[in-house]
Amino acid sequence: MSSQSRTLTPSIAECREELRAVLSSTIFQHSQRLARLLQYVCSKAVLGEAEQVTEYTIAVDVFGKPEGFRESKDSIVRVEVHRLRKRLADYYAGEGADHRLRIMIPPGSYAPDFQACSTRGDTSAPPHEPLIAEANELVKPARRNGSIAALPPVVDADTVILPEPVGSLHWPRIVLGAVAIAAFIAAGAVWAIRSHVAAVAPPKAQVIPAINTEVHILAGFTGNPWTDRAGRRWQPDRYFKGGISLPGPADFRAAPPDRHLFQTMREAASNELPEDRQAFSYDIPMQAGVYDLRLYFADPLRDSPTLKDGEDEENVRRFTIHLNGRPLLEQFDAVSDEGEAQVDVRAFKDIAPAPDGKVHIQFFPEPHRPFVNAIELVPSRAGHYNPVRIAARDSSYTDPDGKTWGPDNYFIRGRLVQHGIPESAGNLPELFRAERYGNFAYSVPVPPGSYTLTLYFAETIFSPVAPSSLCRGPGCRVFDVTCNGVSLLHDFDVFEAAGGGFRPVVRSFHGLHPNGQGKLLVAFSPSTNYAEVRALEVVDEAP
């Protein structure tokens, strides 16, 4: 950058907008390889993981190199980062010349800097010296092992070596200078670099993925697979066409149960509609059968700098989603849909592949840029949504009847705690040994239909058996429970209902229907002390 530039710490939203603009530019739309590399390093930086951006992690996460990758044997990362720096310099000398914020990757580093220009119209590109120094760095490993011992260093800006993508049909080019000696040196460099690059393994041939029986996709994510608290293994982004990868929200008012699900997202590059009106899509190969589908959303526009203080965050982004060519969600607003929750999950049942054996999920900017954070498809039965079982604990649990209970999920507020059970209390089942308490709710996503909700309680605090209790017995804990505003329990006293402390209490409610946002919103409102629950179970009542 010129002396007119200064380094600052821009907001996450500003970094995101600049990355989106760069990736949408003509100069990057013609190079998906460099666009993917830029997305990766910028996402890591925005997420506060810049120290993880190394030559090794780029090789494995971006270029698909094996975990045994050795930097000394393969220069792909150095070559591609060199090309990326040059492409960024070209962009800010042209299309992005008037941008206040610029993305730079300093020589000697793979992590980006977001820099601001103090004046508009600064079209000066970074000086050539760093590019010359980097070109010399590219050939050091080959010079050390003797393969190009006679290659002279690059001496001026007119003889900078500009390698092509590894595996392309073209070999490195030399930008010839006016001086004949520079041309001679450049010709020797071409021959030597060609021999060196030819030794680099070409990209692996694309393998057609096997048909899936279950899918968990982290949209926009380019790292290694991740396993959540329920034991589900989430894969990096795949099966998509169009859109760009961006970081998810920078912050939450209260962290969601599995924040990793929302750290990245796939978003439309712009509001402009292509000929087929589709901004981006997922075409997921699945075995014949019936599946439950869940789509995950956390809109980073919540922290947009364009919002005024006290301004409603709704109606900032609306878009439409189709499934296999038919409307699934129209004029969808994730912020409005999530209500009091930090994130939004929409659930659908009876999802089957199209005749071509794929589930097609299509996102349309009507009128705003669509996005998605994660996609999940799991096998189910025709007409039935899989049961939702939630235990107030940090990990999954299988009870003596063989039912698997997922870890605490879909909650709004409250606190999670596990209690020590005194020997005098008897044998309280494992499912009842931890609770969520406070003034809280669960927003459980379900498809349209009729459901049975079962709640599991136990009083292990306000009991004569609990020596540290300030209150013991009936009346110490009283609360109400509602579902989508319908009263389920009024002035409920767990101790009284159990006939004493440390005894399970189970209550079931039938014929419950989701609200307009596709949720069973189960609210626990305290009257005396805090409300509490040990587990929830939601079962589809379809015959």
C-alpha positions as CSV (number, residue, x, y, z in Angstrom):
1,M,0.0,0.0,0.0
2,S,1.1,3.6,-0.4
3,S,1.9,6.0,2.3
4,Q,-1.7,7.1,2.0
5,S,-2.9,3.9,3.6
6,R,-3.2,3.0,7.2
7,T,-3.9,-0.3,9.1
8,L,-7.0,-0.5,11.2
9,T,-9.4,-3.0,12.7
10,P,-12.5,-2.8,10.6
11,S,-15.8,-4.3,11.7
12,I,-16.7,-7.9,10.8
13,A,-19.5,-6.7,8.6
14,E,-17.1,-4.4,6.7
15,C,-14.7,-7.2,6.1
16,R,-17.5,-9.5,5.0
17,E,-18.8,-6.9,2.5
18,E,-15.3,-6.3,1.1
19,L,-14.7,-10.0,0.6
20,R,-18.1,-10.4,-1.1
21,A,-17.2,-7.5,-3.5
22,V,-13.8,-9.0,-4.4
23,L,-15.2,-12.5,-5.0
24,S,-18.0,-11.0,-7.1
25,S,-15.6,-9.1,-9.4
26,T,-14.8,-10.1,-12.9
27,I,-11.1,-10.7,-12.1
28,F,-12.0,-13.4,-9.5
29,Q,-15.0,-15.0,-11.1
30,H,-12.7,-16.4,-13.7
31,S,-10.5,-18.1,-11.2
32,Q,-12.4,-20.3,-8.8
33,R,-9.2,-21.8,-7.4
34,L,-7.9,-18.4,-6.2
35,A,-11.4,-17.4,-5.1
36,R,-11.5,-20.5,-2.9
37,L,-8.1,-19.7,-1.5
38,L,-9.1,-16.1,-0.7
39,Q,-12.4,-17.3,1.0
40,Y,-10.4,-19.7,3.2
41,V,-7.8,-17.3,4.5
42,C,-10.3,-14.4,5.0
43,S,-12.8,-16.7,6.8
44,K,-10.0,-17.9,9.2
45,A,-8.9,-14.3,9.9
46,V,-12.5,-13.0,10.5
47,L,-13.1,-16.0,12.9
48,G,-10.0,-15.0,14.9
49,E,-8.0,-18.1,13.6
50,A,-5.4,-16.3,11.5
51,E,-2.6,-18.2,13.4
52,Q,-4.0,-21.4,11.9
53,V,-3.4,-20.2,8.3
54,T,-0.2,-22.0,7.4
55,E,1.3,-23.5,4.3
56,Y,0.3,-26.9,5.5
57,T,-3.3,-26.1,6.5
58,I,-3.9,-24.4,3.1
59,A,-2.5,-27.4,1.2
60,V,-4.8,-29.8,3.1
61,D,-8.0,-27.8,3.5
62,V,-8.0,-25.9,0.2
63,F,-6.1,-28.0,-2.3
64,G,-7.0,-31.4,-0.9
65,K,-3.5,-32.5,-0.2
66,P,-3.0,-35.6,2.1
67,E,-2.2,-35.1,5.7
68,G,1.3,-36.3,5.1
69,F,1.9,-33.2,2.8
70,R,5.5,-31.9,3.0
71,E,6.0,-28.3,2.1
72,S,9.6,-28.9,1.0
73,K,8.4,-31.3,-1.7
74,D,5.5,-29.4,-3.1
75,S,5.4,-25.6,-3.8
76,I,1.7,-25.4,-4.7
77,V,0.7,-23.1,-1.8
78,R,3.6,-20.7,-2.4
79,V,2.8,-20.6,-6.1
80,E,-0.9,-20.0,-5.6
81,V,-0.5,-17.4,-2.8
82,H,1.9,-15.6,-5.1
83,R,-0.8,-15.5,-7.8
84,L,-3.4,-14.4,-5.3
85,R,-1.3,-11.4,-4.2
86,K,-0.8,-10.4,-7.8
87,R,-4.6,-10.8,-8.5
88,L,-5.5,-8.7,-5.5
89,A,-3.0,-6.0,-6.7
90,D,-4.6,-6.0,-10.1
91,Y,-8.1,-5.8,-8.6
92,Y,-7.3,-2.8,-6.4
93,A,-5.5,-1.1,-9.4
94,G,-8.7,-1.5,-11.4
95,E,-12.3,-2.5,-10.3
96,G,-11.5,-1.9,-6.6
97,A,-9.5,1.3,-6.9
98,D,-12.1,3.4,-5.1
99,H,-12.6,0.9,-2.2
100,R,-12.0,2.3,1.3
101,L,-11.2,-1.1,2.6
102,R,-8.7,-3.4,0.9
103,I,-7.6,-7.0,1.5
104,M,-3.9,-7.5,1.4
105,I,-1.7,-10.6,2.1
106,P,1.7,-9.3,3.2
107,P,4.8,-11.1,1.8
108,G,6.0,-13.7,4.2
109,S,2.5,-14.4,5.6
110,Y,-0.5,-16.3,4.5
111,A,-3.0,-14.5,6.7
112,P,-4.7,-11.5,5.2
113,D,-4.7,-7.9,6.5
114,F,-7.8,-5.7,6.0
115,Q,-6.4,-2.2,5.4
116,A,-8.2,1.1,4.9
117,C,-7.2,3.9,2.5
118,S,-7.4,7.3,4.1
119,T,-8.3,8.9,0.8
120,R,-10.5,7.6,-2.0
121,G,-9.1,7.2,-5.5
122,D,-5.8,5.8,-4.4
123,T,-5.1,3.5,-7.3
124,S,-1.5,2.9,-6.5
125,A,-0.7,-0.8,-6.4
126,P,1.8,-2.3,-3.9
127,P,5.4,-1.8,-5.1
128,H,6.9,-4.6,-7.2
129,E,9.8,-5.3,-4.8
130,P,7.8,-7.7,-2.6
131,L,6.7,-9.6,-5.7
132,I,10.2,-9.8,-6.9
133,A,11.4,-11.1,-3.5
134,E,8.6,-13.6,-3.5
135,A,9.4,-14.9,-7.0
136,N,13.0,-15.5,-5.7
137,E,11.5,-17.4,-2.7
138,L,9.5,-19.7,-5.0
139,V,12.7,-21.1,-6.6
140,K,14.7,-21.5,-3.3
141,P,13.8,-25.1,-2.6
142,A,14.7,-26.2,-6.1
143,R,17.9,-24.2,-6.0
144,R,18.8,-25.9,-2.7
145,N,18.3,-29.4,-4.1
146,G,20.3,-28.6,-7.2
147,S,17.6,-28.9,-9.8
148,I,18.0,-25.2,-10.9
149,A,21.3,-24.3,-9.4
150,A,22.2,-22.1,-12.3
151,L,19.1,-20.1,-12.3
152,P,19.9,-16.4,-11.5
153,P,17.6,-14.4,-9.2
154,V,14.9,-12.2,-10.7
155,V,16.5,-8.8,-11.0
156,D,13.7,-6.3,-11.9
157,A,10.0,-5.8,-12.2
158,D,10.1,-6.8,-15.9
159,T,11.3,-10.3,-15.2
160,V,8.9,-11.3,-12.4
161,I,8.0,-15.0,-12.8
162,L,4.2,-15.5,-12.9
163,P,3.4,-19.3,-12.6
164,E,0.2,-20.6,-14.0
165,P,-2.1,-22.9,-11.9
166,V,-0.5,-26.3,-11.3
167,G,-2.0,-28.9,-13.6
168,S,-3.0,-26.4,-16.3
169,L,-2.0,-26.9,-19.9
170,H,0.2,-23.8,-19.9
171,W,3.7,-23.4,-18.4
172,P,5.1,-20.4,-16.5
173,R,5.4,-17.2,-18.5
174,I,8.0,-14.6,-18.3
175,V,7.0,-11.0,-18.8
176,L,9.8,-9.9,-21.1
177,G,11.6,-6.6,-20.6
178,A,13.1,-4.4,-23.2
179,V,16.6,-5.4,-22.4
180,A,17.9,-8.4,-24.3
181,I,19.9,-9.7,-21.3
182,A,16.7,-9.8,-19.3
183,A,15.0,-11.8,-22.0
184,F,17.9,-14.3,-22.0
185,I,17.7,-14.7,-18.2
186,A,13.9,-15.0,-18.4
187,A,14.2,-17.8,-21.0
188,G,16.5,-19.8,-18.7
189,A,14.1,-19.2,-15.8
190,V,11.2,-20.6,-17.9
191,W,13.1,-23.8,-18.6
192,A,14.2,-24.3,-15.0
193,I,10.8,-23.5,-13.5
194,R,9.1,-25.8,-16.0
195,S,11.2,-28.7,-14.8
196,H,10.5,-27.9,-11.2
197,V,6.7,-27.4,-11.6
198,A,6.4,-30.6,-13.6
199,A,7.5,-32.5,-10.5
200,V,4.6,-31.2,-8.6
201,A,1.8,-33.8,-8.4
202,P,-1.2,-32.7,-10.6
203,P,-4.6,-32.3,-8.8
204,K,-6.4,-35.5,-8.1
205,A,-9.1,-36.5,-10.5
206,Q,-12.6,-35.6,-9.3
207,V,-14.3,-38.6,-7.8
208,I,-18.0,-38.8,-8.1
209,P,-19.3,-39.1,-4.6
210,A,-21.2,-42.2,-3.5
211,I,-24.9,-41.9,-3.0
212,N,-25.7,-40.8,0.6
213,T,-27.9,-42.3,3.2
214,E,-27.4,-39.4,5.6
215,V,-26.0,-35.9,5.0
216,H,-24.7,-33.2,7.3
217,I,-23.2,-30.2,5.5
218,L,-21.6,-27.1,6.9
219,A,-22.3,-24.5,4.2
220,G,-19.3,-22.4,3.2
221,F,-17.0,-24.4,5.4
222,T,-13.7,-25.6,3.9
223,G,-11.9,-27.3,6.8
224,N,-11.9,-30.8,8.2
225,P,-15.1,-32.7,9.2
226,W,-16.5,-31.8,12.6
227,T,-18.4,-33.9,15.1
228,D,-21.1,-32.2,17.2
229,R,-22.2,-33.0,20.8
230,A,-24.8,-35.5,19.5
231,G,-22.1,-37.5,17.6
232,R,-23.2,-36.3,14.2
233,R,-20.3,-35.9,11.7
234,W,-20.6,-32.7,9.7
235,Q,-18.8,-32.5,6.4
236,P,-17.3,-29.3,4.7
237,D,-19.3,-27.6,2.0
238,R,-20.2,-29.8,-1.1
239,Y,-22.8,-30.5,-3.8
240,F,-23.3,-26.7,-4.3
241,K,-23.5,-24.6,-7.5
242,G,-23.1,-20.9,-7.3
243,G,-22.9,-18.5,-4.3
244,I,-19.8,-17.7,-2.3
245,S,-18.5,-18.8,1.1
246,L,-18.6,-16.2,3.9
247,P,-18.2,-16.1,7.7
248,G,-21.4,-16.4,9.7
249,P,-22.3,-14.0,12.6
250,A,-19.4,-12.5,14.5
251,D,-21.3,-12.5,17.8
252,F,-24.4,-13.8,19.5
253,R,-26.3,-12.3,22.4
254,A,-26.2,-15.7,23.9
255,A,-24.1,-18.5,22.3
256,P,-26.3,-21.3,20.6
257,P,-25.7,-24.9,21.7
258,D,-23.5,-25.8,18.7
259,R,-22.0,-22.5,17.5
260,H,-19.8,-24.3,14.9
261,L,-22.9,-24.9,12.8
262,F,-23.2,-21.2,12.2
263,Q,-19.5,-20.1,11.8
264,T,-19.7,-20.1,8.0
265,M,-22.4,-19.8,5.4
266,R,-23.1,-19.9,1.6
267,E,-24.6,-16.7,0.3
268,A,-25.6,-15.3,-3.1
269,A,-22.9,-13.2,-4.7
270,S,-25.4,-10.4,-5.4
271,N,-29.1,-9.6,-5.6
272,E,-29.0,-9.9,-9.4
273,L,-30.8,-12.9,-10.8
274,P,-29.2,-15.1,-13.4
275,E,-31.3,-16.4,-16.4
276,D,-32.7,-19.3,-14.3
277,R,-33.5,-16.9,-11.4
278,Q,-31.4,-19.1,-9.1
279,A,-28.7,-17.6,-6.9
280,F,-27.2,-20.9,-5.8
281,S,-28.3,-24.4,-5.2
282,Y,-27.4,-27.8,-3.6
283,D,-27.9,-30.9,-5.7
284,I,-27.4,-33.7,-3.1
285,P,-27.2,-37.4,-4.4
286,M,-29.3,-39.6,-2.1
287,Q,-30.5,-43.1,-2.0
288,A,-34.2,-43.7,-2.8
289,G,-36.3,-43.3,0.3
290,V,-37.9,-40.7,2.6
291,Y,-35.9,-38.2,4.7
292,D,-36.3,-35.4,7.3
293,L,-34.7,-32.1,6.2
294,R,-33.4,-29.4,8.5
295,L,-32.0,-26.1,7.3
296,Y,-30.0,-23.9,9.7
297,F,-29.8,-20.1,9.6
298,A,-28.1,-17.4,11.6
299,D,-28.2,-14.0,9.8
300,P,-25.0,-11.9,10.2
301,L,-27.0,-8.8,9.1
302,R,-28.1,-8.7,12.8
303,D,-24.8,-6.8,13.4
304,S,-24.9,-4.8,10.1
305,P,-23.5,-1.3,10.5
306,T,-26.4,0.0,8.4
307,L,-28.9,-0.7,11.2
308,K,-29.8,2.3,13.3
309,D,-29.9,2.1,17.1
310,G,-33.2,0.4,18.1
311,E,-34.1,-0.4,14.5
312,D,-36.0,-3.7,14.0
313,E,-33.7,-6.3,12.5
314,E,-36.6,-7.9,10.7
315,N,-37.3,-7.2,7.0
316,V,-33.6,-6.6,6.2
317,R,-33.3,-9.9,4.3
318,R,-36.0,-12.0,2.6
319,F,-35.6,-14.7,0.1
320,T,-37.3,-17.9,-1.4
321,I,-36.2,-21.5,-1.2
322,H,-37.4,-24.3,-3.5
323,L,-37.2,-28.0,-3.1
324,N,-37.0,-30.1,-6.2
325,G,-38.5,-27.2,-8.2
326,R,-41.4,-26.5,-5.8
327,P,-41.6,-23.7,-3.2
328,L,-40.5,-24.7,0.2
329,L,-40.2,-21.3,2.0
330,E,-41.4,-18.0,0.3
331,Q,-40.3,-14.5,1.4
332,F,-38.4,-16.2,4.2
333,D,-36.9,-13.9,6.9
334,A,-34.6,-15.8,9.3
335,V,-34.4,-13.1,11.9
336,S,-38.2,-12.9,12.1
337,D,-38.5,-16.6,12.0
338,E,-36.2,-17.2,14.9
339,G,-38.1,-15.0,17.3
340,E,-36.4,-14.9,20.7
341,A,-33.8,-17.6,19.7
342,Q,-30.3,-16.8,18.6
343,V,-30.5,-19.0,15.5
344,D,-33.2,-20.5,13.3
345,V,-33.8,-24.1,12.3
346,R,-36.6,-25.1,9.9
347,A,-37.7,-28.8,9.7
348,F,-39.5,-30.7,6.9
349,K,-40.5,-34.3,6.4
350,D,-41.3,-36.7,3.5
351,I,-38.4,-35.4,1.5
352,A,-37.6,-37.7,-1.4
353,P,-34.9,-37.4,-4.2
354,A,-36.0,-36.2,-7.6
355,P,-36.1,-38.6,-10.5
356,D,-32.4,-38.0,-11.2
357,G,-31.6,-39.3,-7.7
358,K,-30.8,-36.0,-6.1
359,V,-32.4,-33.7,-3.6
360,H,-32.4,-30.2,-5.2
361,I,-32.5,-27.2,-2.8
362,Q,-32.6,-23.9,-4.7
363,F,-32.1,-20.4,-3.2
364,F,-33.6,-17.4,-5.0
365,P,-32.9,-13.7,-4.1
366,E,-36.5,-12.5,-3.9
367,P,-35.8,-9.7,-3.2
368,H,-32.6,-10.0,-1.1
369,R,-29.5,-12.2,-1.1
370,P,-30.3,-15.7,0.2
371,F,-28.0,-17.7,2.5
372,V,-27.8,-20.9,4.5
373,N,-25.5,-22.1,7.3
374,A,-26.0,-25.8,7.4
375,I,-28.1,-28.6,5.7
376,E,-29.1,-31.9,7.2
377,L,-30.9,-34.9,5.7
378,V,-31.6,-38.0,7.8
379,P,-33.6,-41.1,6.9
380,S,-37.2,-41.3,8.2
381,R,-40.5,-43.1,7.6
382,A,-43.1,-41.9,5.1
383,G,-45.6,-39.6,6.8
384,H,-43.6,-39.4,10.0
385,Y,-41.0,-36.9,11.4
386,N,-38.4,-38.6,13.5
387,P,-38.9,-38.2,17.3
388,V,-37.1,-35.3,19.0
389,R,-35.6,-36.3,22.4
390,I,-33.7,-33.7,24.4
391,A,-32.0,-34.3,27.7
392,A,-30.7,-31.5,29.9
393,R,-27.1,-32.6,29.5
394,D,-24.0,-31.9,27.4
395,S,-23.8,-35.2,25.6
396,S,-26.1,-37.9,24.1
397,Y,-27.6,-40.5,26.4
398,T,-29.2,-43.9,25.7
399,D,-31.7,-45.0,28.3
400,P,-32.4,-48.6,29.4
401,D,-35.2,-48.8,26.8
402,G,-32.8,-48.1,24.0
403,K,-34.0,-44.6,23.3
404,T,-31.3,-42.1,22.4
405,W,-31.6,-38.7,23.9
406,G,-29.7,-35.8,22.3
407,P,-27.8,-33.2,24.3
408,D,-29.6,-30.0,25.4
409,N,-30.7,-28.2,22.3
410,Y,-33.1,-25.5,20.9
411,F,-33.2,-23.7,24.3
412,I,-33.7,-20.0,24.9
413,R,-32.1,-18.7,28.1
414,G,-31.9,-20.6,31.4
415,R,-29.0,-22.5,32.9
416,L,-27.9,-26.1,32.8
417,V,-26.7,-27.9,35.9
418,Q,-26.1,-31.4,37.0
419,H,-26.8,-32.3,40.7
420,G,-25.2,-34.7,43.0
421,I,-27.7,-37.2,44.3
422,P,-27.4,-38.2,47.9
423,E,-27.5,-41.9,48.7
424,S,-30.6,-41.4,50.9
425,A,-32.5,-40.2,47.9
426,G,-32.7,-43.7,46.3
427,N,-32.0,-44.6,42.7
428,L,-33.0,-41.7,40.6
429,P,-32.8,-42.6,36.8
430,E,-29.8,-41.1,34.9
431,L,-32.2,-39.1,32.7
432,F,-33.3,-37.1,35.7
433,R,-29.9,-36.2,37.1
434,A,-29.4,-32.8,35.4
435,E,-31.8,-29.9,34.7
436,R,-32.3,-26.7,32.8
437,Y,-33.7,-24.0,35.2
438,G,-34.7,-20.4,35.2
439,N,-37.2,-18.4,33.1
440,F,-36.6,-20.2,29.8
441,A,-38.1,-21.9,26.8
442,Y,-37.4,-24.5,24.1
443,S,-38.1,-23.7,20.4
444,V,-38.3,-27.1,18.8
445,P,-38.5,-27.1,15.0
446,V,-41.0,-29.5,13.5
447,P,-42.9,-29.8,10.2
448,P,-46.7,-29.1,10.1
449,G,-48.7,-31.8,11.9
450,S,-49.9,-32.9,15.3
451,Y,-47.5,-33.9,18.1
452,T,-47.3,-35.4,21.6
453,L,-45.1,-33.5,24.0
454,T,-43.7,-35.3,27.0
455,L,-42.0,-33.4,29.8
456,Y,-39.7,-35.0,32.5
457,F,-39.3,-33.4,35.9
458,A,-37.7,-34.2,39.3
459,E,-37.3,-32.1,42.5
460,T,-33.7,-32.4,43.7
461,I,-33.2,-29.0,45.2
462,F,-36.2,-28.0,47.4
463,S,-36.4,-31.3,49.3
464,P,-35.9,-32.4,52.9
465,V,-33.3,-34.8,51.6
466,A,-31.2,-31.9,50.1
467,P,-29.4,-30.5,53.2
468,S,-28.4,-27.2,51.6
469,S,-31.9,-26.1,50.7
470,L,-33.3,-22.9,52.2
471,C,-36.8,-24.1,51.4
472,R,-38.0,-27.7,51.6
473,G,-41.2,-29.3,50.6
474,P,-44.4,-28.2,48.8
475,G,-44.7,-24.6,47.6
476,C,-40.9,-24.0,47.3
477,R,-40.9,-24.2,43.5
478,V,-44.0,-23.3,41.5
479,F,-44.2,-22.5,37.7
480,D,-46.3,-22.5,34.6
481,V,-45.7,-24.3,31.3
482,T,-47.2,-23.2,27.9
483,C,-46.8,-24.4,24.3
484,N,-47.3,-21.7,21.7
485,G,-49.3,-19.7,24.2
486,V,-51.6,-22.7,25.2
487,S,-51.4,-23.5,28.9
488,L,-50.1,-27.0,29.7
489,L,-49.3,-26.7,33.4
490,H,-50.5,-24.0,35.8
491,D,-49.0,-23.5,39.3
492,F,-47.1,-26.7,38.8
493,D,-45.2,-28.0,41.9
494,V,-42.8,-30.8,41.1
495,F,-42.4,-31.9,44.7
496,E,-46.1,-32.0,45.3
497,A,-46.7,-33.9,42.1
498,A,-44.1,-36.5,42.9
499,G,-45.3,-36.9,46.5
500,G,-41.8,-36.1,47.7
501,G,-38.4,-35.2,46.4
502,F,-36.0,-37.2,44.2
503,R,-38.9,-38.9,42.4
504,P,-39.5,-38.7,38.6
505,V,-42.5,-36.9,37.3
506,V,-43.7,-37.3,33.7
507,R,-46.4,-35.4,32.0
508,S,-47.7,-35.8,28.4
509,F,-49.7,-33.5,26.2
510,H,-51.4,-34.4,22.9
511,G,-52.6,-32.7,19.8
512,L,-50.0,-29.9,19.8
513,H,-49.3,-28.0,16.5
514,P,-46.3,-25.9,15.5
515,N,-46.7,-22.1,15.2
516,G,-46.3,-20.1,12.0
517,Q,-42.6,-20.3,12.3
518,G,-42.6,-24.2,12.4
519,K,-41.8,-24.4,16.1
520,L,-43.2,-25.9,19.3
521,L,-42.3,-23.0,21.6
522,V,-42.4,-24.6,25.1
523,A,-42.1,-21.8,27.7
524,F,-41.3,-22.4,31.5
525,S,-42.4,-19.3,33.5
526,P,-41.6,-19.3,37.3
527,S,-44.0,-18.1,40.0
528,T,-41.9,-19.1,43.0
529,N,-38.2,-19.8,42.5
530,Y,-37.0,-21.0,39.2
531,A,-38.9,-23.3,36.7
532,E,-37.1,-26.5,35.8
533,V,-37.2,-29.5,33.4
534,R,-35.0,-32.6,32.9
535,A,-35.9,-33.7,29.4
536,L,-38.4,-33.2,26.5
537,E,-39.7,-35.6,24.0
538,V,-41.7,-34.7,20.8
539,V,-43.4,-37.5,18.8
540,D,-45.3,-37.2,15.5
541,E,-48.9,-38.3,16.0
542,A,-49.4,-39.2,12.3
543,P,-50.9,-42.7,12.0
